[in-house]
């Protein structure tokens, strides 16, 4: 098995797990067709960006980076960003819920 296929297989599994962990109530109402197109377009854009970085790096230094290593780096950065953003959303949701749970000024007196 080539390193690229291994990275793609591991990426699919990790993205699925992180997607399930970070699922929000808004995403449950999003149509599956939109999710599929969004995933496809995001993947296409990130692939184009990786190719541009590889070509730019090759033109600047003369060294060709392995494509699978860049895909792995981008996947890990994306997964980390998703998890950090999810933690921020959970903290915001908790702080808002604590504000709603607090009694108003004249309430309960």
Jmol script that loads the backbone (N, CA, C; Angstrom):
load data "model"
ATOM      1  N   UNK A   1       0.847  -1.183   0.000  1.00  0.00           N
ATOM      2  CA  UNK A   1       0.000   0.000   0.000  1.00  0.00           C
ATOM      3  C   UNK A   1       0.891   1.245   0.000  1.00  0.00           C
ATOM      4  N   UNK A   2       0.551   2.184  -0.799  1.00  0.00           N
ATOM      5  CA  UNK A   2       1.361   3.392  -0.872  1.00  0.00           C
ATOM      6  C   UNK A   2       1.061   4.291   0.322  1.00  0.00           C
ATOM      7  N   UNK A   3       2.000   5.141   0.663  1.00  0.00           N
ATOM      8  CA  UNK A   3       1.765   6.051   1.794  1.00  0.00           C
ATOM      9  C   UNK A   3       0.552   6.956   1.585  1.00  0.00           C
ATOM     10  N   UNK A   4       0.288   7.371   0.345  1.00  0.00           N
ATOM     11  CA  UNK A   4      -0.862   8.247   0.085  1.00  0.00           C
ATOM     12  C   UNK A   4      -2.175   7.529   0.401  1.00  0.00           C
ATOM     13  N   UNK A   5      -2.298   6.268   0.031  1.00  0.00           N
ATOM     14  CA  UNK A   5      -3.526   5.528   0.323  1.00  0.00           C
ATOM     15  C   UNK A   5      -3.698   5.321   1.824  1.00  0.00           C
ATOM     16  N   UNK A   6      -2.604   5.082   2.512  1.00  0.00           N
ATOM     17  CA  UNK A   6      -2.669   4.933   3.976  1.00  0.00           C
ATOM     18  C   UNK A   6      -3.129   6.236   4.613  1.00  0.00           C
ATOM     19  N   UNK A   7      -2.547   7.361   4.185  1.00  0.00           N
ATOM     20  CA  UNK A   7      -2.924   8.671   4.729  1.00  0.00           C
ATOM     21  C   UNK A   7      -4.383   8.973   4.423  1.00  0.00           C
ATOM     22  N   UNK A   8      -4.849   8.651   3.220  1.00  0.00           N
ATOM     23  CA  UNK A   8      -6.251   8.894   2.872  1.00  0.00           C
ATOM     24  C   UNK A   8      -7.188   8.034   3.715  1.00  0.00           C
ATOM     25  N   UNK A   9      -6.833   6.768   3.930  1.00  0.00           N
ATOM     26  CA  UNK A   9      -7.681   5.885   4.742  1.00  0.00           C
ATOM     27  C   UNK A   9      -7.734   6.354   6.189  1.00  0.00           C
ATOM     28  N   UNK A  10      -6.583   6.697   6.736  1.00  0.00           N
ATOM     29  CA  UNK A  10      -6.541   7.190   8.122  1.00  0.00           C
ATOM     30  C   UNK A  10      -7.286   8.519   8.223  1.00  0.00           C
ATOM     31  N   UNK A  11      -7.149   9.373   7.225  1.00  0.00           N
ATOM     32  CA  UNK A  11      -7.851  10.656   7.216  1.00  0.00           C
ATOM     33  C   UNK A  11      -9.356  10.490   7.195  1.00  0.00           C
ATOM     34  N   UNK A  12      -9.833   9.548   6.407  1.00  0.00           N
ATOM     35  CA  UNK A  12     -11.279   9.305   6.346  1.00  0.00           C
ATOM     36  C   UNK A  12     -11.797   8.868   7.711  1.00  0.00           C
ATOM     37  N   UNK A  13     -11.081   7.945   8.348  1.00  0.00           N
ATOM     38  CA  UNK A  13     -11.510   7.448   9.661  1.00  0.00           C
ATOM     39  C   UNK A  13     -11.475   8.569  10.698  1.00  0.00           C
ATOM     40  N   UNK A  14     -10.369   9.326  10.741  1.00  0.00           N
ATOM     41  CA  UNK A  14     -10.238  10.398  11.734  1.00  0.00           C
ATOM     42  C   UNK A  14     -11.262  11.511  11.500  1.00  0.00           C
ATOM     43  N   UNK A  15     -11.486  11.887  10.251  1.00  0.00           N
ATOM     44  CA  UNK A  15     -12.471  12.938   9.965  1.00  0.00           C
ATOM     45  C   UNK A  15     -13.880  12.488  10.336  1.00  0.00           C
ATOM     46  N   UNK A  16     -14.168  11.208  10.139  1.00  0.00           N
ATOM     47  CA  UNK A  16     -15.482  10.688  10.529  1.00  0.00           C
ATOM     48  C   UNK A  16     -15.653  10.742  12.037  1.00  0.00           C
ATOM     49  N   UNK A  17     -14.632  10.318  12.773  1.00  0.00           N
ATOM     50  CA  UNK A  17     -14.702  10.332  14.236  1.00  0.00           C
ATOM     51  C   UNK A  17     -14.837  11.756  14.762  1.00  0.00           C
ATOM     52  N   UNK A  18     -14.005  12.663  14.261  1.00  0.00           N
ATOM     53  CA  UNK A  18     -14.060  14.054  14.723  1.00  0.00           C
ATOM     54  C   UNK A  18     -15.384  14.701  14.303  1.00  0.00           C
ATOM     55  N   UNK A  19     -15.895  14.349  13.128  1.00  0.00           N
ATOM     56  CA  UNK A  19     -17.184  14.873  12.693  1.00  0.00           C
ATOM     57  C   UNK A  19     -18.313  14.442  13.618  1.00  0.00           C
ATOM     58  N   UNK A  20     -18.257  13.209  14.100  1.00  0.00           N
ATOM     59  CA  UNK A  20     -19.271  12.743  15.044  1.00  0.00           C
ATOM     60  C   UNK A  20     -19.125  13.411  16.405  1.00  0.00           C
ATOM     61  N   UNK A  21     -17.897  13.639  16.832  1.00  0.00           N
ATOM     62  CA  UNK A  21     -17.641  14.274  18.132  1.00  0.00           C
ATOM     63  C   UNK A  21     -18.109  15.723  18.122  1.00  0.00           C
ATOM     64  N   UNK A  22     -17.847  16.425  17.033  1.00  0.00           N
ATOM     65  CA  UNK A  22     -18.098  17.866  16.981  1.00  0.00           C
ATOM     66  C   UNK A  22     -19.441  18.213  16.354  1.00  0.00           C
ATOM     67  N   UNK A  23     -20.320  17.251  16.198  1.00  0.00           N
ATOM     68  CA  UNK A  23     -21.623  17.503  15.580  1.00  0.00           C
ATOM     69  C   UNK A  23     -22.446  18.478  16.421  1.00  0.00           C
ATOM     70  N   UNK A  24     -23.057  19.429  15.748  1.00  0.00           N
ATOM     71  CA  UNK A  24     -23.889  20.422  16.423  1.00  0.00           C
ATOM     72  C   UNK A  24     -25.349  20.206  16.018  1.00  0.00           C
ATOM     73  N   UNK A  25     -26.293  20.754  16.790  1.00  0.00           N
ATOM     74  CA  UNK A  25     -27.706  20.599  16.417  1.00  0.00           C
ATOM     75  C   UNK A  25     -28.038  21.201  15.049  1.00  0.00           C
ATOM     76  N   UNK A  26     -27.334  22.254  14.646  1.00  0.00           N
ATOM     77  CA  UNK A  26     -27.590  22.867  13.344  1.00  0.00           C
ATOM     78  C   UNK A  26     -27.243  21.906  12.212  1.00  0.00           C
ATOM     79  N   UNK A  27     -26.215  21.091  12.400  1.00  0.00           N
ATOM     80  CA  UNK A  27     -25.790  20.174  11.351  1.00  0.00           C
ATOM     81  C   UNK A  27     -26.781  19.030  11.158  1.00  0.00           C
ATOM     82  N   UNK A  28     -27.591  18.747  12.165  1.00  0.00           N
ATOM     83  CA  UNK A  28     -28.590  17.695  12.024  1.00  0.00           C
ATOM     84  C   UNK A  28     -29.694  18.096  11.064  1.00  0.00           C
ATOM     85  N   UNK A  29     -29.904  19.396  10.873  1.00  0.00           N
ATOM     86  CA  UNK A  29     -30.958  19.867   9.970  1.00  0.00           C
ATOM     87  C   UNK A  29     -30.444  20.182   8.572  1.00  0.00           C
ATOM     88  N   UNK A  30     -29.141  20.107   8.363  1.00  0.00           N
ATOM     89  CA  UNK A  30     -28.563  20.386   7.050  1.00  0.00           C
ATOM     90  C   UNK A  30     -28.820  19.199   6.118  1.00  0.00           C
ATOM     91  N   UNK A  31     -29.307  19.448   4.898  1.00  0.00           N
ATOM     92  CA  UNK A  31     -29.563  18.350   3.962  1.00  0.00           C
ATOM     93  C   UNK A  31     -28.271  17.609   3.598  1.00  0.00           C
ATOM     94  N   UNK A  32     -28.390  16.304   3.425  1.00  0.00           N
ATOM     95  CA  UNK A  32     -27.232  15.470   3.112  1.00  0.00           C
ATOM     96  C   UNK A  32     -26.588  15.883   1.795  1.00  0.00           C
ATOM     97  N   UNK A  33     -27.399  16.303   0.825  1.00  0.00           N
ATOM     98  CA  UNK A  33     -26.847  16.707  -0.474  1.00  0.00           C
ATOM     99  C   UNK A  33     -25.925  17.915  -0.310  1.00  0.00           C
ATOM    100  N   UNK A  34     -26.305  18.875   0.528  1.00  0.00           N
ATOM    101  CA  UNK A  34     -25.463  20.043   0.765  1.00  0.00           C
ATOM    102  C   UNK A  34     -24.184  19.633   1.471  1.00  0.00           C
ATOM    103  N   UNK A  35     -24.269  18.710   2.436  1.00  0.00           N
ATOM    104  CA  UNK A  35     -23.067  18.239   3.136  1.00  0.00           C
ATOM    105  C   UNK A  35     -22.095  17.587   2.157  1.00  0.00           C
ATOM    106  N   UNK A  36     -22.637  16.777   1.239  1.00  0.00           N
ATOM    107  CA  UNK A  36     -21.782  16.094   0.263  1.00  0.00           C
ATOM    108  C   UNK A  36     -21.086  17.100  -0.653  1.00  0.00           C
ATOM    109  N   UNK A  37     -21.834  18.085  -1.163  1.00  0.00           N
ATOM    110  CA  UNK A  37     -21.230  19.100  -2.026  1.00  0.00           C
ATOM    111  C   UNK A  37     -20.212  19.942  -1.256  1.00  0.00           C
ATOM    112  N   UNK A  38     -20.545  20.291  -0.044  1.00  0.00           N
ATOM    113  CA  UNK A  38     -19.626  21.089   0.767  1.00  0.00           C
ATOM    114  C   UNK A  38     -18.329  20.329   1.006  1.00  0.00           C
ATOM    115  N   UNK A  39     -18.437  19.049   1.326  1.00  0.00           N
ATOM    116  CA  UNK A  39     -17.249  18.224   1.545  1.00  0.00           C
ATOM    117  C   UNK A  39     -16.428  18.107   0.272  1.00  0.00           C
ATOM    118  N   UNK A  40     -17.093  17.893  -0.862  1.00  0.00           N
ATOM    119  CA  UNK A  40     -16.395  17.775  -2.139  1.00  0.00           C
ATOM    120  C   UNK A  40     -15.666  19.064  -2.495  1.00  0.00           C
ATOM    121  N   UNK A  41     -16.351  20.197  -2.374  1.00  0.00           N
ATOM    122  CA  UNK A  41     -15.734  21.478  -2.738  1.00  0.00           C
ATOM    123  C   UNK A  41     -14.601  21.846  -1.792  1.00  0.00           C
ATOM    124  N   UNK A  42     -14.756  21.540  -0.513  1.00  0.00           N
ATOM    125  CA  UNK A  42     -13.685  21.801   0.445  1.00  0.00           C
ATOM    126  C   UNK A  42     -12.469  20.943   0.135  1.00  0.00           C
ATOM    127  N   UNK A  43     -12.692  19.685  -0.175  1.00  0.00           N
ATOM    128  CA  UNK A  43     -11.593  18.795  -0.543  1.00  0.00           C
ATOM    129  C   UNK A  43     -10.892  19.241  -1.806  1.00  0.00           C
ATOM    130  N   UNK A  44     -11.669  19.687  -2.780  1.00  0.00           N
ATOM    131  CA  UNK A  44     -11.101  20.176  -4.035  1.00  0.00           C
ATOM    132  C   UNK A  44     -10.249  21.424  -3.803  1.00  0.00           C
ATOM    133  N   UNK A  45     -10.757  22.334  -2.986  1.00  0.00           N
ATOM    134  CA  UNK A  45     -10.009  23.563  -2.695  1.00  0.00           C
ATOM    135  C   UNK A  45      -8.736  23.261  -1.910  1.00  0.00           C
ATOM    136  N   UNK A  46      -8.808  22.363  -0.939  1.00  0.00           N
ATOM    137  CA  UNK A  46      -7.605  22.054  -0.158  1.00  0.00           C
ATOM    138  C   UNK A  46      -6.579  21.319  -1.012  1.00  0.00           C
ATOM    139  N   UNK A  47      -7.032  20.467  -1.936  1.00  0.00           N
ATOM    140  CA  UNK A  47      -6.100  19.789  -2.839  1.00  0.00           C
ATOM    141  C   UNK A  47      -5.409  20.791  -3.746  1.00  0.00           C
ATOM    142  N   UNK A  48      -6.161  21.752  -4.266  1.00  0.00           N
ATOM    143  CA  UNK A  48      -5.562  22.784  -5.114  1.00  0.00           C
ATOM    144  C   UNK A  48      -4.546  23.610  -4.328  1.00  0.00           C
ATOM    145  N   UNK A  49      -4.858  23.904  -3.068  1.00  0.00           N
ATOM    146  CA  UNK A  49      -3.927  24.654  -2.235  1.00  0.00           C
ATOM    147  C   UNK A  49      -2.661  23.850  -1.968  1.00  0.00           C
ATOM    148  N   UNK A  50      -2.810  22.564  -1.686  1.00  0.00           N
ATOM    149  CA  UNK A  50      -1.635  21.717  -1.448  1.00  0.00           C
ATOM    150  C   UNK A  50      -0.769  21.659  -2.700  1.00  0.00           C
ATOM    151  N   UNK A  51      -1.374  21.488  -3.870  1.00  0.00           N
ATOM    152  CA  UNK A  51      -0.618  21.442  -5.120  1.00  0.00           C
ATOM    153  C   UNK A  51       0.099  22.763  -5.354  1.00  0.00           C
ATOM    154  N   UNK A  52      -0.558  23.887  -5.075  1.00  0.00           N
ATOM    155  CA  UNK A  52       0.087  25.198  -5.246  1.00  0.00           C
ATOM    156  C   UNK A  52       1.276  25.343  -4.304  1.00  0.00           C
ATOM    157  N   UNK A  53       1.143  24.878  -3.064  1.00  0.00           N
ATOM    158  CA  UNK A  53       2.254  24.951  -2.112  1.00  0.00           C
ATOM    159  C   UNK A  53       3.414  24.076  -2.572  1.00  0.00           C
ATOM    160  N   UNK A  54       3.112  22.870  -3.040  1.00  0.00           N
ATOM    161  CA  UNK A  54       4.171  21.963  -3.516  1.00  0.00           C
ATOM    162  C   UNK A  54       4.895  22.579  -4.710  1.00  0.00           C
ATOM    163  N   UNK A  55       4.148  23.123  -5.656  1.00  0.00           N
ATOM    164  CA  UNK A  55       4.783  23.724  -6.836  1.00  0.00           C
ATOM    165  C   UNK A  55       5.597  24.959  -6.448  1.00  0.00           C
ATOM    166  N   UNK A  56       5.036  25.811  -5.597  1.00  0.00           N
ATOM    167  CA  UNK A  56       5.780  26.994  -5.147  1.00  0.00           C
ATOM    168  C   UNK A  56       7.045  26.628  -4.393  1.00  0.00           C
ATOM    169  N   UNK A  57       6.958  25.639  -3.506  1.00  0.00           N
ATOM    170  CA  UNK A  57       8.131  25.201  -2.757  1.00  0.00           C
ATOM    171  C   UNK A  57       9.173  24.594  -3.689  1.00  0.00           C
ATOM    172  N   UNK A  58       8.704  23.819  -4.679  1.00  0.00           N
ATOM    173  CA  UNK A  58       9.629  23.200  -5.629  1.00  0.00           C
ATOM    174  C   UNK A  58      10.325  24.257  -6.482  1.00  0.00           C
ATOM    175  N   UNK A  59       9.568  25.268  -6.908  1.00  0.00           N
ATOM    176  CA  UNK A  59      10.178  26.331  -7.710  1.00  0.00           C
ATOM    177  C   UNK A  59      11.155  27.172  -6.894  1.00  0.00           C
ATOM    178  N   UNK A  60      10.861  27.375  -5.617  1.00  0.00           N
ATOM    179  CA  UNK A  60      11.719  28.209  -4.777  1.00  0.00           C
ATOM    180  C   UNK A  60      12.990  27.486  -4.333  1.00  0.00           C
ATOM    181  N   UNK A  61      12.871  26.198  -4.021  1.00  0.00           N
ATOM    182  CA  UNK A  61      14.015  25.492  -3.440  1.00  0.00           C
ATOM    183  C   UNK A  61      14.578  24.396  -4.324  1.00  0.00           C
ATOM    184  N   UNK A  62      13.798  23.897  -5.256  1.00  0.00           N
ATOM    185  CA  UNK A  62      14.253  22.798  -6.097  1.00  0.00           C
ATOM    186  C   UNK A  62      14.033  21.430  -5.463  1.00  0.00           C
ATOM    187  N   UNK A  63      13.405  21.399  -4.286  1.00  0.00           N
ATOM    188  CA  UNK A  63      13.136  20.148  -3.587  1.00  0.00           C
ATOM    189  C   UNK A  63      11.657  19.825  -3.729  1.00  0.00           C
ATOM    190  N   UNK A  64      11.376  18.585  -4.117  1.00  0.00           N
ATOM    191  CA  UNK A  64       9.982  18.168  -4.278  1.00  0.00           C
ATOM    192  C   UNK A  64       9.517  17.467  -2.999  1.00  0.00           C
ATOM    193  N   UNK A  65       8.526  18.062  -2.336  1.00  0.00           N
ATOM    194  CA  UNK A  65       7.980  17.473  -1.121  1.00  0.00           C
ATOM    195  C   UNK A  65       7.023  16.340  -1.483  1.00  0.00           C
ATOM    196  N   UNK A  66       6.980  15.291  -0.669  1.00  0.00           N
ATOM    197  CA  UNK A  66       6.011  14.222  -0.955  1.00  0.00           C
ATOM    198  C   UNK A  66       4.585  14.701  -0.708  1.00  0.00           C
ATOM    199  N   UNK A  67       3.709  14.417  -1.653  1.00  0.00           N
ATOM    200  CA  UNK A  67       2.326  14.877  -1.584  1.00  0.00           C
ATOM    201  C   UNK A  67       1.607  14.289  -0.381  1.00  0.00           C
ATOM    202  N   UNK A  68       1.887  13.018  -0.065  1.00  0.00           N
ATOM    203  CA  UNK A  68       1.201  12.374   1.052  1.00  0.00           C
ATOM    204  C   UNK A  68       1.542  13.056   2.376  1.00  0.00           C
ATOM    205  N   UNK A  69       2.768  13.571   2.513  1.00  0.00           N
ATOM    206  CA  UNK A  69       3.156  14.251   3.753  1.00  0.00           C
ATOM    207  C   UNK A  69       2.374  15.560   3.905  1.00  0.00           C
ATOM    208  N   UNK A  70       2.164  16.253   2.821  1.00  0.00           N
ATOM    209  CA  UNK A  70       1.389  17.490   2.880  1.00  0.00           C
ATOM    210  C   UNK A  70      -0.083  17.209   3.176  1.00  0.00           C
ATOM    211  N   UNK A  71      -0.628  16.145   2.589  1.00  0.00           N
ATOM    212  CA  UNK A  71      -2.014  15.773   2.875  1.00  0.00           C
ATOM    213  C   UNK A  71      -2.162  15.423   4.353  1.00  0.00           C
ATOM    214  N   UNK A  72      -1.198  14.687   4.888  1.00  0.00           N
ATOM    215  CA  UNK A  72      -1.218  14.330   6.309  1.00  0.00           C
ATOM    216  C   UNK A  72      -1.140  15.579   7.185  1.00  0.00           C
ATOM    217  N   UNK A  73      -0.253  16.507   6.845  1.00  0.00           N
ATOM    218  CA  UNK A  73      -0.121  17.735   7.635  1.00  0.00           C
ATOM    219  C   UNK A  73      -1.401  18.561   7.601  1.00  0.00           C
ATOM    220  N   UNK A  74      -1.994  18.693   6.437  1.00  0.00           N
ATOM    221  CA  UNK A  74      -3.233  19.464   6.316  1.00  0.00           C
ATOM    222  C   UNK A  74      -4.367  18.774   7.074  1.00  0.00           C
ATOM    223  N   UNK A  75      -4.445  17.449   6.982  1.00  0.00           N
ATOM    224  CA  UNK A  75      -5.474  16.711   7.721  1.00  0.00           C
ATOM    225  C   UNK A  75      -5.330  16.913   9.222  1.00  0.00           C
ATOM    226  N   UNK A  76      -4.118  16.797   9.727  1.00  0.00           N
ATOM    227  CA  UNK A  76      -3.902  16.959  11.163  1.00  0.00           C
ATOM    228  C   UNK A  76      -4.208  18.387  11.623  1.00  0.00           C
ATOM    229  N   UNK A  77      -3.819  19.364  10.822  1.00  0.00           N
ATOM    230  CA  UNK A  77      -4.140  20.751  11.161  1.00  0.00           C
ATOM    231  C   UNK A  77      -5.649  20.987  11.148  1.00  0.00           C
ATOM    232  N   UNK A  78      -6.329  20.435  10.169  1.00  0.00           N
ATOM    233  CA  UNK A  78      -7.786  20.592  10.073  1.00  0.00           C
ATOM    234  C   UNK A  78      -8.480  19.933  11.254  1.00  0.00           C
ATOM    235  N   UNK A  79      -8.056  18.726  11.604  1.00  0.00           N
ATOM    236  CA  UNK A  79      -8.670  18.035  12.732  1.00  0.00           C
ATOM    237  C   UNK A  79      -8.421  18.784  14.040  1.00  0.00           C
ATOM    238  N   UNK A  80      -7.210  19.279  14.218  1.00  0.00           N
ATOM    239  CA  UNK A  80      -6.903  20.067  15.415  1.00  0.00           C
ATOM    240  C   UNK A  80      -7.739  21.332  15.483  1.00  0.00           C
ATOM    241  N   UNK A  81      -7.889  22.012  14.357  1.00  0.00           N
ATOM    242  CA  UNK A  81      -8.696  23.240  14.320  1.00  0.00           C
ATOM    243  C   UNK A  81     -10.150  22.938  14.648  1.00  0.00           C
ATOM    244  N   UNK A  82     -10.675  21.833  14.095  1.00  0.00           N
ATOM    245  CA  UNK A  82     -12.060  21.460  14.376  1.00  0.00           C
ATOM    246  C   UNK A  82     -12.262  21.191  15.869  1.00  0.00           C
ATOM    247  N   UNK A  83     -11.321  20.483  16.486  1.00  0.00           N
ATOM    248  CA  UNK A  83     -11.452  20.171  17.909  1.00  0.00           C
ATOM    249  C   UNK A  83     -11.328  21.420  18.779  1.00  0.00           C
ATOM    250  N   UNK A  84     -10.401  22.301  18.451  1.00  0.00           N
ATOM    251  CA  UNK A  84     -10.247  23.543  19.218  1.00  0.00           C
ATOM    252  C   UNK A  84     -11.492  24.406  19.067  1.00  0.00           C
ATOM    253  N   UNK A  85     -11.997  24.535  17.866  1.00  0.00           N
ATOM    254  CA  UNK A  85     -13.199  25.335  17.628  1.00  0.00           C
ATOM    255  C   UNK A  85     -14.407  24.741  18.362  1.00  0.00           C
ATOM    256  N   UNK A  86     -14.484  23.414  18.395  1.00  0.00           N
ATOM    257  CA  UNK A  86     -15.575  22.760  19.111  1.00  0.00           C
ATOM    258  C   UNK A  86     -15.499  23.055  20.604  1.00  0.00           C
ATOM    259  N   UNK A  87     -14.297  23.025  21.163  1.00  0.00           N
ATOM    260  CA  UNK A  87     -14.132  23.341  22.586  1.00  0.00           C
ATOM    261  C   UNK A  87     -14.537  24.780  22.871  1.00  0.00           C
ATOM    262  N   UNK A  88     -14.210  25.700  21.956  1.00  0.00           N
ATOM    263  CA  UNK A  88     -14.623  27.096  22.133  1.00  0.00           C
ATOM    264  C   UNK A  88     -16.141  27.227  22.097  1.00  0.00           C
ATOM    265  N   UNK A  89     -16.799  26.536  21.163  1.00  0.00           N
ATOM    266  CA  UNK A  89     -18.256  26.596  21.073  1.00  0.00           C
ATOM    267  C   UNK A  89     -18.912  26.017  22.321  1.00  0.00           C
ATOM    268  N   UNK A  90     -18.358  24.926  22.851  1.00  0.00           N
ATOM    269  CA  UNK A  90     -18.909  24.320  24.068  1.00  0.00           C
ATOM    270  C   UNK A  90     -18.760  25.279  25.245  1.00  0.00           C
ATOM    271  N   UNK A  91     -17.607  25.927  25.354  1.00  0.00           N
ATOM    272  CA  UNK A  91     -17.398  26.890  26.441  1.00  0.00           C
ATOM    273  C   UNK A  91     -18.359  28.072  26.310  1.00  0.00           C
ATOM    274  N   UNK A  92     -18.556  28.583  25.091  1.00  0.00           N
ATOM    275  CA  UNK A  92     -19.505  29.675  24.879  1.00  0.00           C
ATOM    276  C   UNK A  92     -20.927  29.251  25.233  1.00  0.00           C
ATOM    277  N   UNK A  93     -21.285  28.046  24.822  1.00  0.00           N
ATOM    278  CA  UNK A  93     -22.627  27.544  25.114  1.00  0.00           C
ATOM    279  C   UNK A  93     -22.843  27.402  26.621  1.00  0.00           C
ATOM    280  N   UNK A  94     -21.806  26.919  27.338  1.00  0.00           N
ATOM    281  CA  UNK A  94     -21.899  26.793  28.794  1.00  0.00           C
ATOM    282  C   UNK A  94     -22.044  28.149  29.469  1.00  0.00           C
ATOM    283  N   UNK A  95     -21.259  29.126  29.025  1.00  0.00           N
ATOM    284  CA  UNK A  95     -21.345  30.445  29.651  1.00  0.00           C
ATOM    285  C   UNK A  95     -22.707  31.096  29.376  1.00  0.00           C
ATOM    286  N   UNK A  96     -23.226  30.925  28.165  1.00  0.00           N
ATOM    287  CA  UNK A  96     -24.561  31.454  27.878  1.00  0.00           C
ATOM    288  C   UNK A  96     -25.634  30.746  28.702  1.00  0.00           C
ATOM    289  N   UNK A  97     -25.500  29.448  28.859  1.00  0.00           N
ATOM    290  CA  UNK A  97     -26.476  28.708  29.641  1.00  0.00           C
ATOM    291  C   UNK A  97     -26.423  29.132  31.103  1.00  0.00           C
ATOM    292  N   UNK A  98     -25.232  29.410  31.617  1.00  0.00           N
ATOM    293  CA  UNK A  98     -25.141  29.863  33.009  1.00  0.00           C
ATOM    294  C   UNK A  98     -25.781  31.236  33.178  1.00  0.00           C
ATOM    295  N   UNK A  99     -25.702  32.087  32.152  1.00  0.00           N
ATOM    296  CA  UNK A  99     -26.374  33.382  32.214  1.00  0.00           C
ATOM    297  C   UNK A  99     -27.891  33.214  32.214  1.00  0.00           C
ATOM    298  N   UNK A 100     -28.395  32.290  31.419  1.00  0.00           N
ATOM    299  CA  UNK A 100     -29.834  32.054  31.384  1.00  0.00           C
ATOM    300  C   UNK A 100     -30.335  31.404  32.666  1.00  0.00           C
ATOM    301  N   UNK A 101     -29.500  30.599  33.294  1.00  0.00           N
ATOM    302  CA  UNK A 101     -29.904  29.911  34.522  1.00  0.00           C
ATOM    303  C   UNK A 101     -29.909  30.834  35.733  1.00  0.00           C
ATOM    304  N   UNK A 102     -29.158  31.918  35.657  1.00  0.00           N
ATOM    305  CA  UNK A 102     -29.089  32.869  36.763  1.00  0.00           C
ATOM    306  C   UNK A 102     -30.410  33.642  36.870  1.00  0.00           C
ATOM    307  N   UNK A 103     -30.932  33.819  38.065  1.00  0.00           N
ATOM    308  CA  UNK A 103     -32.195  34.567  38.188  1.00  0.00           C
ATOM    309  C   UNK A 103     -32.002  36.044  37.846  1.00  0.00           C
ATOM    310  N   UNK A 104     -33.067  36.658  37.359  1.00  0.00           N
ATOM    311  CA  UNK A 104     -33.028  38.076  37.032  1.00  0.00           C
ATOM    312  C   UNK A 104     -32.997  38.895  38.312  1.00  0.00           C
ATOM    313  N   UNK A 105     -32.865  40.201  38.170  1.00  0.00           N
ATOM    314  CA  UNK A 105     -32.685  41.091  39.322  1.00  0.00           C
ATOM    315  C   UNK A 105     -33.857  41.019  40.299  1.00  0.00           C
ATOM    316  N   UNK A 106     -35.071  41.088  39.834  1.00  0.00           N
ATOM    317  CA  UNK A 106     -36.208  41.080  40.740  1.00  0.00           C
ATOM    318  C   UNK A 106     -36.832  39.695  40.913  1.00  0.00           C
ATOM    319  N   UNK A 107     -36.246  38.697  40.302  1.00  0.00           N
ATOM    320  CA  UNK A 107     -36.840  37.363  40.298  1.00  0.00           C
ATOM    321  C   UNK A 107     -36.465  36.595  41.564  1.00  0.00           C
ATOM    322  N   UNK A 108     -37.407  35.910  42.165  1.00  0.00           N
ATOM    323  CA  UNK A 108     -37.117  35.025  43.299  1.00  0.00           C
ATOM    324  C   UNK A 108     -36.885  35.760  44.606  1.00  0.00           C
ATOM    325  N   UNK A 109     -37.194  37.039  44.671  1.00  0.00           N
ATOM    326  CA  UNK A 109     -36.934  37.784  45.896  1.00  0.00           C
ATOM    327  C   UNK A 109     -38.096  37.749  46.859  1.00  0.00           C
TER     328      UNK A 109
END
end "model"
wireframe off; spacefill off
backbone 0.3
color backbone group
